């Protein structure tokens, strides 16, 4: 089991959160799929629970206000040493900040923004809550990928805000960039051009590790979710894209050993 470092370098995906209309049904869905248990709090933005895997925090689920028709989507949070300064940089570099910065009790300070192409992400300045306590094991976050039209301009935005180094996959028909911090890959950007779903636009995709992708896909369907993209062999393992009861999309992956 990979224990996450106490302090993450700014720009490292450190948490993932989902805001939904029906919290009870959503908890039941993910509890059955990933074996998550739930602990309440913090409640600053309304009802919220943290998902636990073997007692370790791995994700958050919150309640959308009933009058808000916001898209239901998993949102990765990127670590920051100073959310207010990072939010200002996001604006300066052509992004927007839609929520915050604001305090989440004693857990930390947060903001939610979007890049110039419209993909939404969070910022997290850790205090009492360090973020995801474990990654890369079944039921925990494994990776985050920005799905967008083209990588060139949007990758420059993230590089300017977080200081990522970029490593491009050199290919005539594949627009893909890996973002690195201190020599380690932390996220990726995939330019899909016109293949980007019109009803979704540019978005961050969270990958959750599972022991068996095909079994997980079957379970998603049994639990009332649906399959967006069937299981296939990807660059890092077998992967499928699915959606939960309210349509929030995520990927499940069985990573190959490095």
FILUM-324421 format. One record per residue (C-alpha): residue number from 1; residue in three letters; x, y, z. Coordinates in Angstrom, 3 decimals, decimal comma. Example, Ala and Ser with C-alpha at 12.3 -4.5 7.8 and 13.67 -1.06 7.14 Angstrom:
2
drennu / nuvo / x / y / z
1 / ALA / 12,300 / -4,500 / 7,800
2 / SER / 13,670 / -1,060 / 7,140
# end
This chain:
258
drennu / nuvo / x / y / z
1 / UNK / 0,000 / 0,000 / 0,000
2 / UNK / 1,438 / 3,346 / -1,063
3 / UNK / 1,185 / 5,908 / 1,712
4 / UNK / 0,914 / 9,454 / 0,396
5 / UNK / 3,538 / 11,950 / 1,548
6 / UNK / 2,513 / 14,289 / 4,359
7 / UNK / 3,191 / 17,376 / 2,225
8 / UNK / 2,674 / 17,260 / -1,511
9 / UNK / 4,506 / 19,452 / -3,984
10 / UNK / 2,259 / 22,229 / -5,331
11 / UNK / 0,439 / 20,977 / -8,427
12 / UNK / 0,235 / 17,354 / -7,283
13 / UNK / -3,289 / 15,891 / -7,451
14 / UNK / -4,019 / 15,386 / -3,756
15 / UNK / -7,781 / 14,792 / -3,463
16 / UNK / -10,822 / 14,036 / -5,579
17 / UNK / -14,363 / 15,104 / -4,787
18 / UNK / -17,851 / 14,597 / -6,208
19 / UNK / -20,903 / 16,806 / -5,676
20 / UNK / -24,228 / 15,016 / -6,204
21 / UNK / -27,984 / 15,404 / -5,694
22 / UNK / -28,587 / 12,064 / -3,951
23 / UNK / -25,872 / 11,431 / -1,389
24 / UNK / -27,320 / 8,272 / 0,148
25 / UNK / -27,708 / 6,462 / -3,187
26 / UNK / -24,275 / 7,635 / -4,330
27 / UNK / -22,616 / 6,374 / -1,148
28 / UNK / -24,342 / 3,042 / -1,607
29 / UNK / -23,111 / 2,828 / -5,221
30 / UNK / -19,446 / 3,571 / -4,450
31 / UNK / -19,492 / 1,577 / -1,241
32 / UNK / -20,568 / -1,506 / -3,201
33 / UNK / -18,157 / -0,790 / -6,081
34 / UNK / -14,986 / 0,135 / -4,195
35 / UNK / -15,614 / -1,055 / -0,639
36 / UNK / -15,690 / 2,507 / 0,683
37 / UNK / -17,021 / 3,436 / 4,116
38 / UNK / -17,937 / 7,032 / 4,958
39 / UNK / -17,222 / 9,602 / 7,662
40 / UNK / -19,039 / 12,964 / 7,822
41 / UNK / -17,332 / 16,353 / 7,404
42 / UNK / -16,270 / 19,020 / 6,914
43 / UNK / -19,720 / 20,605 / 6,513
44 / UNK / -18,762 / 24,189 / 5,575
45 / UNK / -20,271 / 23,889 / 2,083
46 / UNK / -23,233 / 21,745 / 3,127
47 / UNK / -23,491 / 17,981 / 3,753
48 / UNK / -20,204 / 16,248 / 2,920
49 / UNK / -18,612 / 12,874 / 3,654
50 / UNK / -15,124 / 11,470 / 3,232
51 / UNK / -14,779 / 8,029 / 1,723
52 / UNK / -12,521 / 5,639 / 3,649
53 / UNK / -10,669 / 2,611 / 2,327
54 / UNK / -9,386 / 0,429 / 5,179
55 / UNK / -9,781 / 3,478 / 7,437
56 / UNK / -7,770 / 5,773 / 5,128
57 / UNK / -9,340 / 8,767 / 3,374
58 / UNK / -9,466 / 8,443 / -0,417
59 / UNK / -12,233 / 10,739 / -1,759
60 / UNK / -15,063 / 13,098 / -0,849
61 / UNK / -18,769 / 13,255 / -1,724
62 / UNK / -20,878 / 16,343 / -1,126
63 / UNK / -24,474 / 17,483 / -1,547
64 / UNK / -25,348 / 19,881 / -4,373
65 / UNK / -27,844 / 22,574 / -3,387
66 / UNK / -31,246 / 21,509 / -4,804
67 / UNK / -31,597 / 24,721 / -6,832
68 / UNK / -28,190 / 24,362 / -8,547
69 / UNK / -28,206 / 22,495 / -11,858
70 / UNK / -24,459 / 22,032 / -11,948
71 / UNK / -22,891 / 19,150 / -13,865
72 / UNK / -22,198 / 16,145 / -11,651
73 / UNK / -18,515 / 15,289 / -12,111
74 / UNK / -15,488 / 14,056 / -10,216
75 / UNK / -13,131 / 16,984 / -9,575
76 / UNK / -9,418 / 16,548 / -8,803
77 / UNK / -7,816 / 18,948 / -6,326
78 / UNK / -4,257 / 20,124 / -6,948
79 / UNK / -2,035 / 20,868 / -3,961
80 / UNK / -1,102 / 24,457 / -3,168
81 / UNK / 1,009 / 26,048 / -0,431
82 / UNK / -1,034 / 29,244 / -0,750
83 / UNK / -4,480 / 28,893 / -2,346
84 / UNK / -5,058 / 32,659 / -2,511
85 / UNK / -1,823 / 33,220 / -4,444
86 / UNK / -2,484 / 30,231 / -6,725
87 / UNK / -6,045 / 31,444 / -7,426
88 / UNK / -4,632 / 34,834 / -8,400
89 / UNK / -2,160 / 33,117 / -10,755
90 / UNK / -4,990 / 31,060 / -12,278
91 / UNK / -6,838 / 34,300 / -13,116
92 / UNK / -3,679 / 36,013 / -14,362
93 / UNK / -2,992 / 33,084 / -16,737
94 / UNK / -6,461 / 33,138 / -18,301
95 / UNK / -8,357 / 30,721 / -16,051
96 / UNK / -11,292 / 31,499 / -13,783
97 / UNK / -12,001 / 30,916 / -10,082
98 / UNK / -15,657 / 30,114 / -9,444
99 / UNK / -15,619 / 29,156 / -5,758
100 / UNK / -13,392 / 30,559 / -2,988
101 / UNK / -10,744 / 30,748 / -1,850
102 / UNK / -12,405 / 29,817 / 1,426
103 / UNK / -11,689 / 27,849 / 4,577
104 / UNK / -13,029 / 24,308 / 4,971
105 / UNK / -13,036 / 24,350 / 8,747
106 / UNK / -9,762 / 23,115 / 10,204
107 / UNK / -9,221 / 20,786 / 7,239
108 / UNK / -7,637 / 23,384 / 4,975
109 / UNK / -8,304 / 26,134 / 2,466
110 / UNK / -9,775 / 25,540 / -0,977
111 / UNK / -10,881 / 27,037 / -4,263
112 / UNK / -12,457 / 25,670 / -7,429
113 / UNK / -11,372 / 27,035 / -10,770
114 / UNK / -11,282 / 26,220 / -14,444
115 / UNK / -8,610 / 26,400 / -17,105
116 / UNK / -8,945 / 28,617 / -20,222
117 / UNK / -10,681 / 25,756 / -22,091
118 / UNK / -13,246 / 25,314 / -19,289
119 / UNK / -12,045 / 22,168 / -17,496
120 / UNK / -12,819 / 22,387 / -13,758
121 / UNK / -10,290 / 21,576 / -11,031
122 / UNK / -9,887 / 22,291 / -7,321
123 / UNK / -7,059 / 23,822 / -5,314
124 / UNK / -6,267 / 22,512 / -1,840
125 / UNK / -4,064 / 24,062 / 0,838
126 / UNK / -3,774 / 21,361 / 3,459
127 / UNK / -4,112 / 22,001 / 7,195
128 / UNK / -5,744 / 19,233 / 9,237
129 / UNK / -6,696 / 17,287 / 6,114
130 / UNK / -3,698 / 16,301 / 3,992
131 / UNK / -5,715 / 14,789 / 1,170
132 / UNK / -5,809 / 11,277 / -0,223
133 / UNK / -4,047 / 9,032 / 2,289
134 / UNK / -3,399 / 6,176 / -0,122
135 / UNK / -3,191 / 5,880 / -3,922
136 / UNK / -2,746 / 3,193 / -6,535
137 / UNK / -4,416 / 0,329 / -4,658
138 / UNK / -7,868 / -1,111 / -5,509
139 / UNK / -10,525 / 1,418 / -4,491
140 / UNK / -8,169 / 4,412 / -4,489
141 / UNK / -7,284 / 7,100 / -7,017
142 / UNK / -4,640 / 5,959 / -9,488
143 / UNK / -4,261 / 8,840 / -11,978
144 / UNK / -5,811 / 12,025 / -13,336
145 / UNK / -5,968 / 13,026 / -16,984
146 / UNK / -7,185 / 16,224 / -18,596
147 / UNK / -9,252 / 15,437 / -21,684
148 / UNK / -9,272 / 18,516 / -23,918
149 / UNK / -9,264 / 19,573 / -27,566
150 / UNK / -5,541 / 20,152 / -27,977
151 / UNK / -2,681 / 20,089 / -25,506
152 / UNK / -0,451 / 22,958 / -26,646
153 / UNK / -2,169 / 26,028 / -25,189
154 / UNK / -3,841 / 24,437 / -22,174
155 / UNK / -0,671 / 22,624 / -21,058
156 / UNK / 1,077 / 26,029 / -21,081
157 / UNK / -1,570 / 27,298 / -18,636
158 / UNK / -0,929 / 24,476 / -16,151
159 / UNK / 2,818 / 24,840 / -16,606
160 / UNK / 2,602 / 28,567 / -15,856
161 / UNK / 0,395 / 28,081 / -12,767
162 / UNK / 2,070 / 25,011 / -11,233
163 / UNK / 5,541 / 24,839 / -12,803
164 / UNK / 5,051 / 21,430 / -14,410
165 / UNK / 7,658 / 20,058 / -16,759
166 / UNK / 6,107 / 18,530 / -19,875
167 / UNK / 6,942 / 15,353 / -21,718
168 / UNK / 5,123 / 14,922 / -25,015
169 / UNK / 4,422 / 11,644 / -26,776
170 / UNK / 5,905 / 12,181 / -30,229
171 / UNK / 3,313 / 10,898 / -32,676
172 / UNK / 1,655 / 12,327 / -35,770
173 / UNK / -1,822 / 11,212 / -34,713
174 / UNK / -1,642 / 11,276 / -30,918
175 / UNK / -1,724 / 14,549 / -28,941
176 / UNK / -0,604 / 13,583 / -25,438
177 / UNK / 1,514 / 15,281 / -22,773
178 / UNK / 2,601 / 14,006 / -19,344
179 / UNK / 3,022 / 16,598 / -16,577
180 / UNK / 5,982 / 16,110 / -14,241
181 / UNK / 6,977 / 17,572 / -10,871
182 / UNK / 10,500 / 16,989 / -9,540
183 / UNK / 11,048 / 14,379 / -12,232
184 / UNK / 7,921 / 12,365 / -11,398
185 / UNK / 4,817 / 12,076 / -13,613
186 / UNK / 1,759 / 13,421 / -11,747
187 / UNK / -0,940 / 13,866 / -14,423
188 / UNK / -1,487 / 13,878 / -18,166
189 / UNK / -3,167 / 15,972 / -20,849
190 / UNK / -4,852 / 14,242 / -23,789
191 / UNK / -5,894 / 16,282 / -26,820
192 / UNK / -8,746 / 14,474 / -28,574
193 / UNK / -9,833 / 17,173 / -31,049
194 / UNK / -13,322 / 16,689 / -32,439
195 / UNK / -13,713 / 13,425 / -30,490
196 / UNK / -14,421 / 15,538 / -27,386
197 / UNK / -18,072 / 14,944 / -26,377
198 / UNK / -20,110 / 18,055 / -27,191
199 / UNK / -22,250 / 17,734 / -24,092
200 / UNK / -19,221 / 17,519 / -21,821
201 / UNK / -16,455 / 19,799 / -23,105
202 / UNK / -12,889 / 19,709 / -21,740
203 / UNK / -12,776 / 17,897 / -18,386
204 / UNK / -10,540 / 16,130 / -15,910
205 / UNK / -10,932 / 12,338 / -15,765
206 / UNK / -10,115 / 10,508 / -12,535
207 / UNK / -8,865 / 6,918 / -12,721
208 / UNK / -9,571 / 4,571 / -9,812
209 / UNK / -7,547 / 1,381 / -9,385
210 / UNK / -9,483 / -1,904 / -9,357
211 / UNK / -8,360 / -5,528 / -9,060
212 / UNK / -10,256 / -6,575 / -12,210
213 / UNK / -11,558 / -4,025 / -14,733
214 / UNK / -14,029 / -6,386 / -16,422
215 / UNK / -15,531 / -7,395 / -13,094
216 / UNK / -15,746 / -3,725 / -12,023
217 / UNK / -17,533 / -2,775 / -15,261
218 / UNK / -20,044 / -5,560 / -14,709
219 / UNK / -20,623 / -4,390 / -11,142
220 / UNK / -21,158 / -0,776 / -12,263
221 / UNK / -23,965 / -1,941 / -14,557
222 / UNK / -25,478 / -4,131 / -11,832
223 / UNK / -25,470 / -1,146 / -9,450
224 / UNK / -27,364 / 1,088 / -11,883
225 / UNK / -24,468 / 2,897 / -13,557
226 / UNK / -23,508 / 2,523 / -17,203
227 / UNK / -20,506 / 1,883 / -19,423
228 / UNK / -19,206 / 4,865 / -21,404
229 / UNK / -16,190 / 3,183 / -23,016
230 / UNK / -15,756 / -0,628 / -22,762
231 / UNK / -12,684 / -2,273 / -21,252
232 / UNK / -9,573 / -2,030 / -23,434
233 / UNK / -5,826 / -2,334 / -23,117
234 / UNK / -4,295 / 1,102 / -22,488
235 / UNK / -0,762 / 2,410 / -22,116
236 / UNK / -0,598 / 1,576 / -18,396
237 / UNK / -3,014 / -1,346 / -18,069
238 / UNK / -6,559 / -2,455 / -18,754
239 / UNK / -8,995 / 0,444 / -18,499
240 / UNK / -12,678 / 1,288 / -18,981
241 / UNK / -14,725 / 4,464 / -18,583
242 / UNK / -18,016 / 4,258 / -16,704
243 / UNK / -20,619 / 6,550 / -15,142
244 / UNK / -22,413 / 6,420 / -11,792
245 / UNK / -26,121 / 6,803 / -10,987
246 / UNK / -26,123 / 10,556 / -11,663
247 / UNK / -23,909 / 10,364 / -14,743
248 / UNK / -20,552 / 11,309 / -13,199
249 / UNK / -17,912 / 9,687 / -15,402
250 / UNK / -14,715 / 8,077 / -14,129
251 / UNK / -12,297 / 5,433 / -15,319
252 / UNK / -11,385 / 2,138 / -13,691
253 / UNK / -7,933 / 0,709 / -14,345
254 / UNK / -5,955 / -2,378 / -13,471
255 / UNK / -2,425 / -1,014 / -13,721
256 / UNK / 0,386 / -3,119 / -15,064
257 / UNK / 3,381 / -3,450 / -12,795
258 / UNK / 5,956 / -0,809 / -13,677
# end
